[in-house]
């Protein structure tokens, strides 16, 4: 998959140093993945959440952080929309 944009991961990793290694690990796994359906993601990331519009939310570092993405299976693109703490996610998305 083509993951856009690693800059968001690096920027967030500077803000929250303990998130950097898990986010980069996710980035490298996602970049080498070939997700054709949401089930492909669910097989590797059972705790991922799926919303309408191909929004996929990944739990990072034991659910301390949330990574919100939009996936285009057809074009093999994963767009990083937002990264934050679980508490920020609850505040901003609900």
VENQUIWO-V530789 format. One record per backbone hydrogen bond with DSSP energy under -0.5 kcal/mol. NH is the residue of the N-H (numbers start at 1). CO is the residue of the C=O. If there is no record, write none. Layout:
# VENQUIWO-V530789
NH	CO
NH	CO
This chain:
# VENQUIWO-V530789
2	76
3	1
4	2
4	78
8	5
9	5
10	6
11	7
12	8
13	9
14	10
15	11
16	12
19	16
20	16
20	17
21	17
23	19
24	20
25	21
26	22
27	23
28	24
29	25
30	26
31	27
32	28
33	29
33	30
36	34
40	37
41	37
42	38
43	39
44	40
44	41
45	41
48	45
49	57
51	55
54	51
55	51
56	69
57	49
58	56
58	67
60	58
60	65
64	60
64	61
65	60
66	84
67	58
68	66
68	82
69	56
69	67
70	79
71	54
72	77
73	71
76	72
77	72
78	2
79	70
80	4
80	78
81	68
81	79
82	68
84	66
86	64
89	85
90	86
91	87
92	88
93	89
94	90
